[in-house]
Amino acid sequence: MPQELPASALYSNPGLGRLWRQVHLNCSPFRHRPSVRRLYLRPASILRKILTTPYSLVALGCADGTKESLLFGKLPKPSYVLAADTNLSLARQASRHLPAHKKTFRKIDLSNSLPALHLPPFTKRVFTLYGVLPNLDPLPLLRRLARRMNRGDLLLFSANLAPGQKGRIGARRVLGQYDNLPTRRWLEAAVLRFRPRLPPGRLVFGVFRDPRQVALARVEARWITTQGSRIVLASRRPTKSQVEKWISRVGLRKLARFLEPRGEEGVWIVARRAARR
Ligand SMILES: C[S@@+](CC[C@H](N)C(=O)[O-])C[C@H]1O[C@@H](n2cnc3c(N)ncnc32)[C@H](O)[C@@H]1O
């Protein structure tokens, strides 16, 4: 199994953040398919009923906060917003965009335990985690978040799905969303900046099994060199039923699920289960 670059190595400086934004602007289904944009607005009607008391929004891995701004612009304003990302300049942009009475931003590493968040006491907390589960090991990440949730807190997360019932076949259908020029430019820049330096090579995209959950399909971009290969990008594409197994395994319960018509992306609203496992 080739070694893997940490996901943060693809985003962790302003230049890479800008290249990722180019990928997002040019290739993201969120930008080009109105049905995917609508997906991120669909939780609004349920949230309007739940968010009747002051709440804090913790936007995790939020990049520039576009998706959160779309949804929370339609909801009662949060008392407090914390925009948190490995890329500080993106988190700063997100905190500018998001509506709130008070806001802040910080650098965070979601591959470790969440740090103290210093949220205002007596507010319900709404965590968002959009577009992050593909990049980080999903089950441990969801488990860490579940452990930090109190009764009444909510987590909204998205998953990029393998459409259909069969993960690897579904993942092959979306390979073109990765193997394209803007994505290659972004990943090649990340390879060049990586230390210790990687030998010259070329990027090859394919669908593989996740080494930690063999039934889970991953689209990978591998840097192939004469001295071996490294995984530069690993994007997990679970089926919707795999996502729901994760929810249950980490002690959360589903309040709602929204899928876009092609079944390539979904948004879930989950809460803590009453009795912890
Ligand atoms: C695919 S982008 C999704 C951005 C945005 N939430 C969206 O859905 O458009 C992944 C985001 O996760 C952030 N990220 C990657 N690894 C991270 C880590 N270890 N800790 C915190 N954020 C991370 C990146 O900086 C980036 O903003």
The ligand as an SDF file (V2000), in Angstrom:
LIG
                    3D

 27 29  0  0  0  0  0  0  0  0999 V2000
  -12.9600   19.5340   -0.2830 C   0  0  0  0  0  0  0  0  0  0  0  0
  -12.7180   20.9270    0.7000 S   0  0  0  0  0  0  0  0  0  0  0  0
  -14.3970   21.3060    1.2130 C   0  0  0  0  0  0  0  0  0  0  0  0
  -14.5480   22.7450    1.5700 C   0  0  0  0  0  0  0  0  0  0  0  0
  -15.9610   23.2200    1.8660 C   0  0  0  0  0  0  0  0  0  0  0  0
  -16.4230   22.7630    3.1530 N   0  0  0  0  0  0  0  0  0  0  0  0
  -16.9090   22.7880    0.7670 C   0  0  0  0  0  0  0  0  0  0  0  0
  -17.6630   21.8250    0.9920 O   0  0  0  0  0  0  0  0  0  0  0  0
  -16.8840   23.3940   -0.2940 O   0  0  0  0  0  0  0  0  0  0  0  0
  -12.0310   20.2590    2.1840 C   0  0  0  0  0  0  0  0  0  0  0  0
  -11.7810   21.3080    3.2510 C   0  0  0  0  0  0  0  0  0  0  0  0
  -11.2710   20.6640    4.4170 O   0  0  0  0  0  0  0  0  0  0  0  0
  -10.1220   21.3510    4.8740 C   0  0  0  0  0  0  0  0  0  0  0  0
   -9.2330   20.3650    5.5060 N   0  0  0  0  0  0  0  0  0  0  0  0
   -8.5220   19.3690    4.9120 C   0  0  0  0  0  0  0  0  0  0  0  0
   -7.8370   18.6670    5.8340 N   0  0  0  0  0  0  0  0  0  0  0  0
   -8.1330   19.2270    7.0350 C   0  0  0  0  0  0  0  0  0  0  0  0
   -7.7320   18.9630    8.3660 C   0  0  0  0  0  0  0  0  0  0  0  0
   -6.9050   17.9520    8.6670 N   0  0  0  0  0  0  0  0  0  0  0  0
   -8.2360   19.7400    9.3460 N   0  0  0  0  0  0  0  0  0  0  0  0
   -9.0790   20.7680    9.0640 C   0  0  0  0  0  0  0  0  0  0  0  0
   -9.4860   21.0770    7.8260 N   0  0  0  0  0  0  0  0  0  0  0  0
   -9.0230   20.3100    6.8230 C   0  0  0  0  0  0  0  0  0  0  0  0
   -9.5270   21.9920    3.6480 C   0  0  0  0  0  0  0  0  0  0  0  0
   -8.7210   23.1120    3.9300 O   0  0  0  0  0  0  0  0  0  0  0  0
  -10.7670   22.3570    2.8420 C   0  0  0  0  0  0  0  0  0  0  0  0
  -11.2450   23.6350    3.1610 O   0  0  0  0  0  0  0  0  0  0  0  0
  1  2  1  0
  2  3  1  0
  2 10  1  0
  3  4  1  0
  4  5  1  0
  5  6  1  0
  5  7  1  0
  7  8  2  0
  7  9  1  0
 10 11  1  0
 11 12  1  0
 11 26  1  0
 12 13  1  0
 13 14  1  0
 13 24  1  0
 14 15  1  0
 14 23  1  0
 15 16  2  0
 16 17  1  0
 17 18  1  0
 17 23  2  0
 18 19  1  0
 18 20  2  0
 20 21  1  0
 21 22  2  0
 22 23  1  0
 24 25  1  0
 24 26  1  0
 26 27  1  0
M  CHG  2   2   1   9  -1
M  END
$$$$
